Amino acid sequence: MMKRLDLRWTLFKDWQMLFLSIFLMLYFSVETVGQKKSDVAVPVFSRFLYEGDDQVYKDHPLEDDEFYTPILQGCYPDAAITRKGDDYFLVSSSFAFFPGVPIFHSTDLVNWKQIGHVLDRPSQLKVEEASISLGVFAPAIKYNPNNDTFYMITTQFAGDFGNIVVKTKDPFEGWSDPYKLDFQGIDPSLFFDEDGKAYVVHNDAPEEGQELYQGHRVIKIWDYDLEKDQVIAGTDKIIVDGGVDINEKPIWIEMPHIYKRYGRYYLMCAEGGTGAGTVK
């Protein structure tokens, strides 16, 4: 009799453990699935306040004729500036961040205020799948006095854009959708001459079969059609091959900008890549 009771008790305990195990598995699986759905459907936002308190400003107060550099604190690489009258506008790289290409305004080149972003809607910028080193970099902003229009030209390595240009009559009021440009390479920049003509300069690879060494790049120039917002096919020319002295095998010539002063044209580029060996 005692053996039968022990057997029944053992079986009862086994069934208890079985039911308890099934219950716990069902409970936690339902909770986990619910939690996953909640994580996907309900994003969590947080807010914080950041205040700078850098001792360097306390130790080095400004005199009346002085200002601090850098003029922008933070991460604003590849900065470019243009001017219209007493107004200056500055843009910088934004890589895979959205919105893209922060834009600042100043009237003295020292005190800057951010007024928004050049690329602030999905029709202009798609970086959802871009890594941090892709997206948008080396933007150039130029004002064309011949048609009273601002242009921002850049390379967008995301969303199948490539090299693009956007434009506006008023940087405070937003920018157009991108015009895709028909050339390869990176770091495009516009130049508007006094005679009304426009040009694009940019980094590119040498012609096929003419690369002399690893890192060999060229600077090209194109005529630019202001009506179609497109380079003119067949006008491209190589104006820098390799760098200042190709015998020294300079690498990664890039970021070209053209300036005109007192009737002379000046081309400024970065040579040596983005590391410590960069020269301009």
Beta strands, then each sheet from edge to edge (+ up, - down):
strand 1: 80-84
strand 2: 87-91
strand 3: 100-106
strand 4: 113-119
strand 5: 135-144
strand 6: 149-157
strand 7: 162-168
strand 8: 179-180
strand 9: 186-192
strand 10: 198-204
strand 11: 218-225
strand 12: 230-231
strand 13: 237-241
strand 14: 254-261
strand 15: 264-270
sheet 1: 1+ 2- 3+ 4-
sheet 2: 5+ 6- 7+ 8-
sheet 3: 9+ 10- 11+ 12-
sheet 4: 9+ 10- 11+ 13-
sheet 5: 14+ 15-
end
